[in-house]
Amino acid sequence: MTYLEDYKKNPNNAQPYMTITLFDDMLETKQLALLRGEVVNVLTTEEARRLVNLLKRYYLGRGRDYDMVVAFNEQSEKFDFNSVLRTANIA
């Protein structure tokens, strides 16, 4: 995870704030995946926890939350960052 403005400037050189690894070895047998997050740069533990919770909400969610992920990844002209901030209760 990185700062959006850094990503916009240069996606290949944006500094990470947090790395996330998903371990899906037990997904088929136990329907369980483990997620590990490591803070790399200037995030507090609470900020990192909030990011992971938002990541799960948007990527595992349905409807409008996941539609925002699709817009960001596949239809950038339709992506509305302010809408994300409103739904995430950040702004």
PDB file of N, CA, C and O in Angstrom, chain B, residues numbered from 101:
ATOM      1  N   MET B 101       0.850  -1.156   0.000  1.00  0.00           N
ATOM      2  CA  MET B 101       0.000   0.000   0.000  1.00  0.00           C
ATOM      3  C   MET B 101       0.899   1.222   0.000  1.00  0.00           C
ATOM      4  O   MET B 101       1.930   1.265   0.671  1.00  0.00           O
ATOM      5  N   THR B 102       0.479   2.213  -0.770  1.00  0.00           N
ATOM      6  CA  THR B 102       1.250   3.435  -0.876  1.00  0.00           C
ATOM      7  C   THR B 102       0.314   4.628  -0.914  1.00  0.00           C
ATOM      8  O   THR B 102      -0.903   4.468  -1.007  1.00  0.00           O
ATOM      9  N   TYR B 103       0.866   5.794  -0.842  1.00  0.00           N
ATOM     10  CA  TYR B 103       0.118   7.032  -0.912  1.00  0.00           C
ATOM     11  C   TYR B 103      -0.342   7.260  -2.356  1.00  0.00           C
ATOM     12  O   TYR B 103       0.456   7.132  -3.285  1.00  0.00           O
ATOM     13  N   LEU B 104      -1.600   7.590  -2.546  1.00  0.00           N
ATOM     14  CA  LEU B 104      -2.176   7.723  -3.884  1.00  0.00           C
ATOM     15  C   LEU B 104      -1.427   8.743  -4.740  1.00  0.00           C
ATOM     16  O   LEU B 104      -1.186   8.498  -5.921  1.00  0.00           O
ATOM     17  N   GLU B 105      -1.061   9.870  -4.164  1.00  0.00           N
ATOM     18  CA  GLU B 105      -0.363  10.894  -4.948  1.00  0.00           C
ATOM     19  C   GLU B 105       1.007  10.406  -5.406  1.00  0.00           C
ATOM     20  O   GLU B 105       1.429  10.724  -6.518  1.00  0.00           O
ATOM     21  N   ASP B 106       1.709   9.641  -4.573  1.00  0.00           N
ATOM     22  CA  ASP B 106       2.999   9.060  -4.983  1.00  0.00           C
ATOM     23  C   ASP B 106       2.795   8.075  -6.124  1.00  0.00           C
ATOM     24  O   ASP B 106       3.586   8.028  -7.067  1.00  0.00           O
ATOM     25  N   TYR B 107       1.737   7.296  -6.032  1.00  0.00           N
ATOM     26  CA  TYR B 107       1.429   6.320  -7.081  1.00  0.00           C
ATOM     27  C   TYR B 107       1.108   7.023  -8.395  1.00  0.00           C
ATOM     28  O   TYR B 107       1.548   6.585  -9.458  1.00  0.00           O
ATOM     29  N   LYS B 108       0.347   8.103  -8.327  1.00  0.00           N
ATOM     30  CA  LYS B 108      -0.013   8.846  -9.535  1.00  0.00           C
ATOM     31  C   LYS B 108       1.224   9.430 -10.212  1.00  0.00           C
ATOM     32  O   LYS B 108       1.320   9.438 -11.439  1.00  0.00           O
ATOM     33  N   LYS B 109       2.175   9.919  -9.403  1.00  0.00           N
ATOM     34  CA  LYS B 109       3.398  10.510  -9.949  1.00  0.00           C
ATOM     35  C   LYS B 109       4.260   9.477 -10.656  1.00  0.00           C
ATOM     36  O   LYS B 109       4.736   9.704 -11.768  1.00  0.00           O
ATOM     37  N   ASN B 110       4.456   8.333  -9.996  1.00  0.00           N
ATOM     38  CA  ASN B 110       5.310   7.296 -10.570  1.00  0.00           C
ATOM     39  C   ASN B 110       4.973   5.947  -9.918  1.00  0.00           C
ATOM     40  O   ASN B 110       5.532   5.616  -8.873  1.00  0.00           O
ATOM     41  N   PRO B 111       4.074   5.172 -10.518  1.00  0.00           N
ATOM     42  CA  PRO B 111       3.652   3.901  -9.922  1.00  0.00           C
ATOM     43  C   PRO B 111       4.809   2.950  -9.623  1.00  0.00           C
ATOM     44  O   PRO B 111       4.759   2.203  -8.646  1.00  0.00           O
ATOM     45  N   ASN B 112       5.834   2.971 -10.446  1.00  0.00           N
ATOM     46  CA  ASN B 112       6.953   2.041 -10.255  1.00  0.00           C
ATOM     47  C   ASN B 112       7.902   2.466  -9.155  1.00  0.00           C
ATOM     48  O   ASN B 112       8.724   1.667  -8.707  1.00  0.00           O
ATOM     49  N   ASN B 113       7.805   3.715  -8.710  1.00  0.00           N
ATOM     50  CA  ASN B 113       8.750   4.212  -7.721  1.00  0.00           C
ATOM     51  C   ASN B 113       8.073   4.693  -6.440  1.00  0.00           C
ATOM     52  O   ASN B 113       8.730   5.291  -5.588  1.00  0.00           O
ATOM     53  N   ALA B 114       6.790   4.446  -6.291  1.00  0.00           N
ATOM     54  CA  ALA B 114       6.069   4.881  -5.096  1.00  0.00           C
ATOM     55  C   ALA B 114       6.535   4.065  -3.886  1.00  0.00           C
ATOM     56  O   ALA B 114       6.594   2.836  -3.933  1.00  0.00           O
ATOM     57  N   GLN B 115       6.860   4.765  -2.816  1.00  0.00           N
ATOM     58  CA  GLN B 115       7.338   4.104  -1.604  1.00  0.00           C
ATOM     59  C   GLN B 115       6.191   3.377  -0.905  1.00  0.00           C
ATOM     60  O   GLN B 115       5.119   3.957  -0.727  1.00  0.00           O
ATOM     61  N   PRO B 116       6.390   2.133  -0.508  1.00  0.00           N
ATOM     62  CA  PRO B 116       5.331   1.426   0.224  1.00  0.00           C
ATOM     63  C   PRO B 116       5.220   1.932   1.662  1.00  0.00           C
ATOM     64  O   PRO B 116       6.216   2.281   2.295  1.00  0.00           O
ATOM     65  N   TYR B 117       3.995   1.961   2.153  1.00  0.00           N
ATOM     66  CA  TYR B 117       3.750   2.281   3.550  1.00  0.00           C
ATOM     67  C   TYR B 117       3.470   1.005   4.328  1.00  0.00           C
ATOM     68  O   TYR B 117       3.706   0.924   5.534  1.00  0.00           O
ATOM     69  N   MET B 118       2.961   0.007   3.607  1.00  0.00           N
ATOM     70  CA  MET B 118       2.615  -1.255   4.238  1.00  0.00           C
ATOM     71  C   MET B 118       2.619  -2.333   3.166  1.00  0.00           C
ATOM     72  O   MET B 118       2.151  -2.116   2.048  1.00  0.00           O
ATOM     73  N   THR B 119       3.147  -3.485   3.514  1.00  0.00           N
ATOM     74  CA  THR B 119       3.065  -4.624   2.601  1.00  0.00           C
ATOM     75  C   THR B 119       2.099  -5.639   3.193  1.00  0.00           C
ATOM     76  O   THR B 119       2.018  -5.811   4.409  1.00  0.00           O
ATOM     77  N   ILE B 120       1.380  -6.295   2.322  1.00  0.00           N
ATOM     78  CA  ILE B 120       0.394  -7.286   2.758  1.00  0.00           C
ATOM     79  C   ILE B 120       0.631  -8.573   1.986  1.00  0.00           C
ATOM     80  O   ILE B 120       0.767  -8.568   0.763  1.00  0.00           O
ATOM     81  N   THR B 121       0.679  -9.671   2.723  1.00  0.00           N
ATOM     82  CA  THR B 121       0.849 -10.980   2.122  1.00  0.00           C
ATOM     83  C   THR B 121      -0.360 -11.832   2.477  1.00  0.00           C
ATOM     84  O   THR B 121      -0.792 -11.866   3.629  1.00  0.00           O
ATOM     85  N   LEU B 122      -0.896 -12.513   1.485  1.00  0.00           N
ATOM     86  CA  LEU B 122      -2.039 -13.392   1.686  1.00  0.00           C
ATOM     87  C   LEU B 122      -1.563 -14.827   1.539  1.00  0.00           C
ATOM     88  O   LEU B 122      -0.986 -15.198   0.517  1.00  0.00           O
ATOM     89  N   PHE B 123      -1.804 -15.622   2.554  1.00  0.00           N
ATOM     90  CA  PHE B 123      -1.456 -17.043   2.532  1.00  0.00           C
ATOM     91  C   PHE B 123      -2.742 -17.835   2.330  1.00  0.00           C
ATOM     92  O   PHE B 123      -3.585 -17.910   3.225  1.00  0.00           O
ATOM     93  N   ASP B 124      -2.883 -18.426   1.145  1.00  0.00           N
ATOM     94  CA  ASP B 124      -4.129 -19.124   0.829  1.00  0.00           C
ATOM     95  C   ASP B 124      -3.954 -20.637   0.765  1.00  0.00           C
ATOM     96  O   ASP B 124      -4.752 -21.320   0.124  1.00  0.00           O
ATOM     97  N   ASP B 125      -2.927 -21.172   1.417  1.00  0.00           N
ATOM     98  CA  ASP B 125      -2.641 -22.612   1.404  1.00  0.00           C
ATOM     99  C   ASP B 125      -3.817 -23.451   1.906  1.00  0.00           C
ATOM    100  O   ASP B 125      -4.041 -24.563   1.427  1.00  0.00           O
ATOM    101  N   MET B 126      -4.561 -22.920   2.864  1.00  0.00           N
ATOM    102  CA  MET B 126      -5.655 -23.691   3.475  1.00  0.00           C
ATOM    103  C   MET B 126      -7.027 -23.293   2.926  1.00  0.00           C
ATOM    104  O   MET B 126      -8.056 -23.683   3.479  1.00  0.00           O
ATOM    105  N   LEU B 127      -7.039 -22.535   1.863  1.00  0.00           N
ATOM    106  CA  LEU B 127      -8.303 -22.038   1.348  1.00  0.00           C
ATOM    107  C   LEU B 127      -9.226 -23.163   0.899  1.00  0.00           C
ATOM    108  O   LEU B 127     -10.406 -23.168   1.247  1.00  0.00           O
ATOM    109  N   GLU B 128      -8.707 -24.108   0.138  1.00  0.00           N
ATOM    110  CA  GLU B 128      -9.539 -25.214  -0.346  1.00  0.00           C
ATOM    111  C   GLU B 128      -9.942 -26.174   0.764  1.00  0.00           C
ATOM    112  O   GLU B 128     -11.103 -26.577   0.838  1.00  0.00           O
ATOM    113  N   THR B 129      -9.007 -26.544   1.621  1.00  0.00           N
ATOM    114  CA  THR B 129      -9.287 -27.558   2.625  1.00  0.00           C
ATOM    115  C   THR B 129     -10.047 -27.039   3.834  1.00  0.00           C
ATOM    116  O   THR B 129     -10.886 -27.751   4.386  1.00  0.00           O
ATOM    117  N   LYS B 130      -9.767 -25.806   4.258  1.00  0.00           N
ATOM    118  CA  LYS B 130     -10.375 -25.281   5.482  1.00  0.00           C
ATOM    119  C   LYS B 130     -11.176 -23.996   5.254  1.00  0.00           C
ATOM    120  O   LYS B 130     -11.730 -23.429   6.195  1.00  0.00           O
ATOM    121  N   GLN B 131     -11.231 -23.545   4.002  1.00  0.00           N
ATOM    122  CA  GLN B 131     -11.892 -22.281   3.669  1.00  0.00           C
ATOM    123  C   GLN B 131     -11.377 -21.149   4.557  1.00  0.00           C
ATOM    124  O   GLN B 131     -12.144 -20.356   5.104  1.00  0.00           O
ATOM    125  N   LEU B 132     -10.040 -21.105   4.680  1.00  0.00           N
ATOM    126  CA  LEU B 132      -9.380 -20.149   5.542  1.00  0.00           C
ATOM    127  C   LEU B 132      -8.151 -19.596   4.842  1.00  0.00           C
ATOM    128  O   LEU B 132      -7.358 -20.348   4.276  1.00  0.00           O
ATOM    129  N   ALA B 133      -7.998 -18.306   4.881  1.00  0.00           N
ATOM    130  CA  ALA B 133      -6.792 -17.658   4.344  1.00  0.00           C
ATOM    131  C   ALA B 133      -6.230 -16.779   5.454  1.00  0.00           C
ATOM    132  O   ALA B 133      -6.982 -16.167   6.213  1.00  0.00           O
ATOM    133  N   LEU B 134      -4.931 -16.720   5.543  1.00  0.00           N
ATOM    134  CA  LEU B 134      -4.275 -15.881   6.535  1.00  0.00           C
ATOM    135  C   LEU B 134      -3.698 -14.654   5.832  1.00  0.00           C
ATOM    136  O   LEU B 134      -3.206 -14.735   4.707  1.00  0.00           O
ATOM    137  N   LEU B 135      -3.769 -13.538   6.512  1.00  0.00           N
ATOM    138  CA  LEU B 135      -3.279 -12.288   5.957  1.00  0.00           C
ATOM    139  C   LEU B 135      -2.258 -11.707   6.933  1.00  0.00           C
ATOM    140  O   LEU B 135      -2.492 -11.661   8.141  1.00  0.00           O
ATOM    141  N   ARG B 136      -1.123 -11.266   6.391  1.00  0.00           N
ATOM    142  CA  ARG B 136      -0.093 -10.657   7.227  1.00  0.00           C
ATOM    143  C   ARG B 136       0.237  -9.283   6.662  1.00  0.00           C
ATOM    144  O   ARG B 136       0.511  -9.136   5.471  1.00  0.00           O
ATOM    145  N   GLY B 137       0.207  -8.295   7.518  1.00  0.00           N
ATOM    146  CA  GLY B 137       0.561  -6.945   7.108  1.00  0.00           C
ATOM    147  C   GLY B 137       1.791  -6.483   7.864  1.00  0.00           C
ATOM    148  O   GLY B 137       1.916  -6.715   9.066  1.00  0.00           O
ATOM    149  N   GLU B 138       2.694  -5.830   7.157  1.00  0.00           N
ATOM    150  CA  GLU B 138       3.892  -5.279   7.787  1.00  0.00           C
ATOM    151  C   GLU B 138       3.996  -3.800   7.461  1.00  0.00           C
ATOM    152  O   GLU B 138       3.983  -3.406   6.295  1.00  0.00           O
ATOM    153  N   VAL B 139       4.101  -2.985   8.503  1.00  0.00           N
ATOM    154  CA  VAL B 139       4.261  -1.552   8.328  1.00  0.00           C
ATOM    155  C   VAL B 139       5.702  -1.290   7.912  1.00  0.00           C
ATOM    156  O   VAL B 139       6.643  -1.735   8.569  1.00  0.00           O
ATOM    157  N   VAL B 140       5.858  -0.563   6.814  1.00  0.00           N
ATOM    158  CA  VAL B 140       7.175  -0.274   6.268  1.00  0.00           C
ATOM    159  C   VAL B 140       7.561   1.178   6.531  1.00  0.00           C
ATOM    160  O   VAL B 140       8.741   1.485   6.696  1.00  0.00           O
ATOM    161  N   ASN B 141       6.576   2.069   6.570  1.00  0.00           N
ATOM    162  CA  ASN B 141       6.886   3.490   6.571  1.00  0.00           C
ATOM    163  C   ASN B 141       5.813   4.295   7.307  1.00  0.00           C
ATOM    164  O   ASN B 141       4.656   4.264   6.889  1.00  0.00           O
ATOM    165  N   VAL B 142       6.124   4.967   8.313  1.00  0.00           N
ATOM    166  CA  VAL B 142       5.388   6.007   9.046  1.00  0.00           C
ATOM    167  C   VAL B 142       3.923   5.753   9.426  1.00  0.00           C
ATOM    168  O   VAL B 142       3.227   6.708   9.770  1.00  0.00           O
ATOM    169  N   LEU B 143       3.448   4.566   9.382  1.00  0.00           N
ATOM    170  CA  LEU B 143       2.077   4.301   9.822  1.00  0.00           C
ATOM    171  C   LEU B 143       2.080   3.879  11.282  1.00  0.00           C
ATOM    172  O   LEU B 143       2.989   3.190  11.745  1.00  0.00           O
ATOM    173  N   THR B 144       1.057   4.301  11.992  1.00  0.00           N
ATOM    174  CA  THR B 144       0.879   3.801  13.348  1.00  0.00           C
ATOM    175  C   THR B 144       0.199   2.434  13.272  1.00  0.00           C
ATOM    176  O   THR B 144      -0.317   2.044  12.224  1.00  0.00           O
ATOM    177  N   THR B 145       0.204   1.728  14.369  1.00  0.00           N
ATOM    178  CA  THR B 145      -0.464   0.427  14.411  1.00  0.00           C
ATOM    179  C   THR B 145      -1.950   0.579  14.119  1.00  0.00           C
ATOM    180  O   THR B 145      -2.533  -0.235  13.403  1.00  0.00           O
ATOM    181  N   GLU B 146      -2.557   1.614  14.669  1.00  0.00           N
ATOM    182  CA  GLU B 146      -3.990   1.847  14.440  1.00  0.00           C
ATOM    183  C   GLU B 146      -4.277   2.171  12.980  1.00  0.00           C
ATOM    184  O   GLU B 146      -5.270   1.692  12.433  1.00  0.00           O
ATOM    185  N   GLU B 147      -3.440   2.966  12.340  1.00  0.00           N
ATOM    186  CA  GLU B 147      -3.628   3.272  10.916  1.00  0.00           C
ATOM    187  C   GLU B 147      -3.484   2.012  10.067  1.00  0.00           C
ATOM    188  O   GLU B 147      -4.248   1.803   9.125  1.00  0.00           O
ATOM    189  N   ALA B 148      -2.511   1.179  10.398  1.00  0.00           N
ATOM    190  CA  ALA B 148      -2.312  -0.071   9.669  1.00  0.00           C
ATOM    191  C   ALA B 148      -3.517  -0.993   9.842  1.00  0.00           C
ATOM    192  O   ALA B 148      -3.971  -1.619   8.884  1.00  0.00           O
ATOM    193  N   ARG B 149      -4.021  -1.070  11.049  1.00  0.00           N
ATOM    194  CA  ARG B 149      -5.207  -1.906  11.326  1.00  0.00           C
ATOM    195  C   ARG B 149      -6.402  -1.397  10.519  1.00  0.00           C
ATOM    196  O   ARG B 149      -7.154  -2.186   9.946  1.00  0.00           O
ATOM    197  N   ARG B 150      -6.566  -0.101  10.480  1.00  0.00           N
ATOM    198  CA  ARG B 150      -7.673   0.499   9.718  1.00  0.00           C
ATOM    199  C   ARG B 150      -7.543   0.196   8.223  1.00  0.00           C
ATOM    200  O   ARG B 150      -8.532  -0.119   7.561  1.00  0.00           O
ATOM    201  N   LEU B 151      -6.320   0.293   7.696  1.00  0.00           N
ATOM    202  CA  LEU B 151      -6.094  -0.018   6.284  1.00  0.00           C
ATOM    203  C   LEU B 151      -6.446  -1.461   5.961  1.00  0.00           C
ATOM    204  O   LEU B 151      -7.089  -1.731   4.947  1.00  0.00           O
ATOM    205  N   VAL B 152      -6.032  -2.386   6.812  1.00  0.00           N
ATOM    206  CA  VAL B 152      -6.339  -3.800   6.571  1.00  0.00           C
ATOM    207  C   VAL B 152      -7.843  -4.027   6.613  1.00  0.00           C
ATOM    208  O   VAL B 152      -8.382  -4.759   5.783  1.00  0.00           O
ATOM    209  N   ASN B 153      -8.521  -3.413   7.561  1.00  0.00           N
ATOM    210  CA  ASN B 153      -9.979  -3.563   7.636  1.00  0.00           C
ATOM    211  C   ASN B 153     -10.667  -2.984   6.401  1.00  0.00           C
ATOM    212  O   ASN B 153     -11.623  -3.569   5.892  1.00  0.00           O
ATOM    213  N   LEU B 154     -10.188  -1.842   5.920  1.00  0.00           N
ATOM    214  CA  LEU B 154     -10.757  -1.271   4.700  1.00  0.00           C
ATOM    215  C   LEU B 154     -10.455  -2.147   3.486  1.00  0.00           C
ATOM    216  O   LEU B 154     -11.311  -2.330   2.620  1.00  0.00           O
ATOM    217  N   LEU B 155      -9.258  -2.678   3.425  1.00  0.00           N
ATOM    218  CA  LEU B 155      -8.898  -3.590   2.328  1.00  0.00           C
ATOM    219  C   LEU B 155      -9.852  -4.778   2.291  1.00  0.00           C
ATOM    220  O   LEU B 155     -10.373  -5.124   1.230  1.00  0.00           O
ATOM    221  N   LYS B 156     -10.080  -5.396   3.426  1.00  0.00           N
ATOM    222  CA  LYS B 156     -11.003  -6.536   3.487  1.00  0.00           C
ATOM    223  C   LYS B 156     -12.413  -6.102   3.104  1.00  0.00           C
ATOM    224  O   LYS B 156     -13.108  -6.805   2.370  1.00  0.00           O
ATOM    225  N   ARG B 157     -12.830  -4.949   3.601  1.00  0.00           N
ATOM    226  CA  ARG B 157     -14.183  -4.471   3.305  1.00  0.00           C
ATOM    227  C   ARG B 157     -14.387  -4.271   1.805  1.00  0.00           C
ATOM    228  O   ARG B 157     -15.392  -4.720   1.254  1.00  0.00           O
ATOM    229  N   TYR B 158     -13.452  -3.609   1.145  1.00  0.00           N
ATOM    230  CA  TYR B 158     -13.633  -3.293  -0.266  1.00  0.00           C
ATOM    231  C   TYR B 158     -13.374  -4.482  -1.183  1.00  0.00           C
ATOM    232  O   TYR B 158     -14.104  -4.674  -2.156  1.00  0.00           O
ATOM    233  N   TYR B 159     -12.359  -5.276  -0.898  1.00  0.00           N
ATOM    234  CA  TYR B 159     -12.037  -6.384  -1.801  1.00  0.00           C
ATOM    235  C   TYR B 159     -12.884  -7.624  -1.550  1.00  0.00           C
ATOM    236  O   TYR B 159     -13.080  -8.426  -2.463  1.00  0.00           O
ATOM    237  N   LEU B 160     -13.386  -7.795  -0.343  1.00  0.00           N
ATOM    238  CA  LEU B 160     -14.239  -8.954  -0.061  1.00  0.00           C
ATOM    239  C   LEU B 160     -15.716  -8.594  -0.090  1.00  0.00           C
ATOM    240  O   LEU B 160     -16.580  -9.468  -0.009  1.00  0.00           O
ATOM    241  N   GLY B 161     -15.994  -7.319  -0.204  1.00  0.00           N
ATOM    242  CA  GLY B 161     -17.374  -6.850  -0.181  1.00  0.00           C
ATOM    243  C   GLY B 161     -18.093  -7.099  -1.491  1.00  0.00           C
ATOM    244  O   GLY B 161     -17.517  -7.571  -2.471  1.00  0.00           O
ATOM    245  N   ARG B 162     -19.348  -6.770  -1.472  1.00  0.00           N
ATOM    246  CA  ARG B 162     -20.163  -6.863  -2.669  1.00  0.00           C
ATOM    247  C   ARG B 162     -20.775  -5.501  -2.931  1.00  0.00           C
ATOM    248  O   ARG B 162     -20.710  -4.599  -2.096  1.00  0.00           O
ATOM    249  N   GLY B 163     -21.364  -5.372  -4.092  1.00  0.00           N
ATOM    250  CA  GLY B 163     -22.099  -4.153  -4.405  1.00  0.00           C
ATOM    251  C   GLY B 163     -21.202  -2.955  -4.576  1.00  0.00           C
ATOM    252  O   GLY B 163     -20.154  -3.025  -5.219  1.00  0.00           O
ATOM    253  N   ARG B 164     -21.624  -1.857  -3.994  1.00  0.00           N
ATOM    254  CA  ARG B 164     -20.969  -0.569  -4.215  1.00  0.00           C
ATOM    255  C   ARG B 164     -19.511  -0.561  -3.771  1.00  0.00           C
ATOM    256  O   ARG B 164     -18.664   0.012  -4.456  1.00  0.00           O
ATOM    257  N   ASP B 165     -19.205  -1.188  -2.636  1.00  0.00           N
ATOM    258  CA  ASP B 165     -17.812  -1.212  -2.161  1.00  0.00           C
ATOM    259  C   ASP B 165     -16.894  -1.851  -3.198  1.00  0.00           C
ATOM    260  O   ASP B 165     -15.861  -1.281  -3.552  1.00  0.00           O
ATOM    261  N   TYR B 166     -17.268  -3.028  -3.683  1.00  0.00           N
ATOM    262  CA  TYR B 166     -16.416  -3.706  -4.660  1.00  0.00           C
ATOM    263  C   TYR B 166     -16.435  -2.993  -6.011  1.00  0.00           C
ATOM    264  O   TYR B 166     -15.446  -3.032  -6.742  1.00  0.00           O
ATOM    265  N   ASP B 167     -17.547  -2.345  -6.347  1.00  0.00           N
ATOM    266  CA  ASP B 167     -17.616  -1.568  -7.592  1.00  0.00           C
ATOM    267  C   ASP B 167     -16.548  -0.483  -7.620  1.00  0.00           C
ATOM    268  O   ASP B 167     -16.029  -0.149  -8.686  1.00  0.00           O
ATOM    269  N   MET B 168     -16.217   0.072  -6.453  1.00  0.00           N
ATOM    270  CA  MET B 168     -15.164   1.084  -6.378  1.00  0.00           C
ATOM    271  C   MET B 168     -13.794   0.486  -6.701  1.00  0.00           C
ATOM    272  O   MET B 168     -12.958   1.135  -7.329  1.00  0.00           O
ATOM    273  N   VAL B 169     -13.575  -0.742  -6.272  1.00  0.00           N
ATOM    274  CA  VAL B 169     -12.320  -1.439  -6.589  1.00  0.00           C
ATOM    275  C   VAL B 169     -12.219  -1.655  -8.095  1.00  0.00           C
ATOM    276  O   VAL B 169     -11.168  -1.416  -8.689  1.00  0.00           O
ATOM    277  N   VAL B 170     -13.294  -2.101  -8.705  1.00  0.00           N
ATOM    278  CA  VAL B 170     -13.313  -2.330 -10.152  1.00  0.00           C
ATOM    279  C   VAL B 170     -13.053  -1.016 -10.888  1.00  0.00           C
ATOM    280  O   VAL B 170     -12.269  -0.977 -11.836  1.00  0.00           O
ATOM    281  N   ALA B 171     -13.704   0.048 -10.457  1.00  0.00           N
ATOM    282  CA  ALA B 171     -13.498   1.348 -11.105  1.00  0.00           C
ATOM    283  C   ALA B 171     -12.040   1.780 -10.988  1.00  0.00           C
ATOM    284  O   ALA B 171     -11.461   2.260 -11.963  1.00  0.00           O
ATOM    285  N   PHE B 172     -11.442   1.618  -9.816  1.00  0.00           N
ATOM    286  CA  PHE B 172     -10.043   2.016  -9.632  1.00  0.00           C
ATOM    287  C   PHE B 172      -9.113   1.200 -10.532  1.00  0.00           C
ATOM    288  O   PHE B 172      -8.211   1.752 -11.162  1.00  0.00           O
ATOM    289  N   ASN B 173      -9.336  -0.113 -10.589  1.00  0.00           N
ATOM    290  CA  ASN B 173      -8.432  -0.998 -11.317  1.00  0.00           C
ATOM    291  C   ASN B 173      -8.691  -1.076 -12.817  1.00  0.00           C
ATOM    292  O   ASN B 173      -7.757  -1.286 -13.590  1.00  0.00           O
ATOM    293  N   GLU B 174      -9.933  -0.912 -13.239  1.00  0.00           N
ATOM    294  CA  GLU B 174     -10.259  -1.174 -14.634  1.00  0.00           C
ATOM    295  C   GLU B 174     -10.897  -0.002 -15.372  1.00  0.00           C
ATOM    296  O   GLU B 174     -10.888   0.038 -16.602  1.00  0.00           O
ATOM    297  N   GLN B 175     -11.447   0.943 -14.629  1.00  0.00           N
ATOM    298  CA  GLN B 175     -12.154   2.064 -15.259  1.00  0.00           C
ATOM    299  C   GLN B 175     -11.782   3.356 -14.538  1.00  0.00           C
ATOM    300  O   GLN B 175     -12.635   4.011 -13.940  1.00  0.00           O
ATOM    301  N   SER B 176     -10.509   3.713 -14.598  1.00  0.00           N
ATOM    302  CA  SER B 176     -10.018   4.834 -13.790  1.00  0.00           C
ATOM    303  C   SER B 176     -10.770   6.136 -14.043  1.00  0.00           C
ATOM    304  O   SER B 176     -10.842   6.988 -13.158  1.00  0.00           O
ATOM    305  N   GLU B 177     -11.324   6.298 -15.227  1.00  0.00           N
ATOM    306  CA  GLU B 177     -12.075   7.522 -15.510  1.00  0.00           C
ATOM    307  C   GLU B 177     -13.359   7.597 -14.687  1.00  0.00           C
ATOM    308  O   GLU B 177     -13.909   8.684 -14.510  1.00  0.00           O
ATOM    309  N   LYS B 178     -13.848   6.465 -14.183  1.00  0.00           N
ATOM    310  CA  LYS B 178     -15.055   6.438 -13.364  1.00  0.00           C
ATOM    311  C   LYS B 178     -14.751   6.428 -11.865  1.00  0.00           C
ATOM    312  O   LYS B 178     -15.667   6.500 -11.046  1.00  0.00           O
ATOM    313  N   PHE B 179     -13.480   6.341 -11.508  1.00  0.00           N
ATOM    314  CA  PHE B 179     -13.099   6.245 -10.096  1.00  0.00           C
ATOM    315  C   PHE B 179     -13.252   7.595  -9.408  1.00  0.00           C
ATOM    316  O   PHE B 179     -12.740   8.607  -9.887  1.00  0.00           O
ATOM    317  N   ASP B 180     -13.955   7.604  -8.289  1.00  0.00           N
ATOM    318  CA  ASP B 180     -14.186   8.826  -7.520  1.00  0.00           C
ATOM    319  C   ASP B 180     -13.602   8.635  -6.121  1.00  0.00           C
ATOM    320  O   ASP B 180     -14.222   8.013  -5.258  1.00  0.00           O
ATOM    321  N   PHE B 181     -12.409   9.175  -5.909  1.00  0.00           N
ATOM    322  CA  PHE B 181     -11.714   8.993  -4.638  1.00  0.00           C
ATOM    323  C   PHE B 181     -12.503   9.604  -3.481  1.00  0.00           C
ATOM    324  O   PHE B 181     -12.509   9.056  -2.378  1.00  0.00           O
ATOM    325  N   ASN B 182     -13.162  10.720  -3.722  1.00  0.00           N
ATOM    326  CA  ASN B 182     -13.962  11.348  -2.653  1.00  0.00           C
ATOM    327  C   ASN B 182     -15.106  10.452  -2.208  1.00  0.00           C
ATOM    328  O   ASN B 182     -15.487  10.467  -1.038  1.00  0.00           O
ATOM    329  N   SER B 183     -15.651   9.679  -3.120  1.00  0.00           N
ATOM    330  CA  SER B 183     -16.695   8.717  -2.762  1.00  0.00           C
ATOM    331  C   SER B 183     -16.139   7.636  -1.845  1.00  0.00           C
ATOM    332  O   SER B 183     -16.801   7.212  -0.898  1.00  0.00           O
ATOM    333  N   VAL B 184     -14.926   7.196  -2.132  1.00  0.00           N
ATOM    334  CA  VAL B 184     -14.279   6.198  -1.267  1.00  0.00           C
ATOM    335  C   VAL B 184     -14.091   6.788   0.129  1.00  0.00           C
ATOM    336  O   VAL B 184     -14.394   6.136   1.129  1.00  0.00           O
ATOM    337  N   LEU B 185     -13.600   8.002   0.193  1.00  0.00           N
ATOM    338  CA  LEU B 185     -13.395   8.633   1.509  1.00  0.00           C
ATOM    339  C   LEU B 185     -14.698   8.743   2.280  1.00  0.00           C
ATOM    340  O   LEU B 185     -14.726   8.504   3.487  1.00  0.00           O
ATOM    341  N   ARG B 186     -15.777   9.103   1.599  1.00  0.00           N
ATOM    342  CA  ARG B 186     -17.074   9.215   2.274  1.00  0.00           C
ATOM    343  C   ARG B 186     -17.553   7.861   2.792  1.00  0.00           C
ATOM    344  O   ARG B 186     -17.996   7.761   3.936  1.00  0.00           O
ATOM    345  N   THR B 187     -17.471   6.829   1.974  1.00  0.00           N
ATOM    346  CA  THR B 187     -17.975   5.520   2.400  1.00  0.00           C
ATOM    347  C   THR B 187     -17.085   4.883   3.452  1.00  0.00           C
ATOM    348  O   THR B 187     -17.554   4.068   4.247  1.00  0.00           O
ATOM    349  N   ALA B 188     -15.803   5.242   3.469  1.00  0.00           N
ATOM    350  CA  ALA B 188     -14.880   4.683   4.449  1.00  0.00           C
ATOM    351  C   ALA B 188     -14.904   5.467   5.756  1.00  0.00           C
ATOM    352  O   ALA B 188     -14.188   5.129   6.699  1.00  0.00           O
ATOM    353  N   ASN B 189     -15.723   6.509   5.816  1.00  0.00           N
ATOM    354  CA  ASN B 189     -15.821   7.359   6.994  1.00  0.00           C
ATOM    355  C   ASN B 189     -14.488   7.998   7.348  1.00  0.00           C
ATOM    356  O   ASN B 189     -14.131   8.117   8.520  1.00  0.00           O
ATOM    357  N   ILE B 190     -13.752   8.410   6.310  1.00  0.00           N
ATOM    358  CA  ILE B 190     -12.463   9.064   6.519  1.00  0.00           C
ATOM    359  C   ILE B 190     -12.625  10.575   6.404  1.00  0.00           C
ATOM    360  O   ILE B 190     -12.014  11.329   7.161  1.00  0.00           O
ATOM    361  N   ALA B 191     -13.452  11.018   5.453  1.00  0.00           N
ATOM    362  CA  ALA B 191     -13.621  12.463   5.239  1.00  0.00           C
ATOM    363  C   ALA B 191     -15.024  12.888   5.611  1.00  0.00           C
ATOM    364  O   ALA B 191     -15.362  14.066   5.501  1.00  0.00           O
TER     365      ALA B 191
END
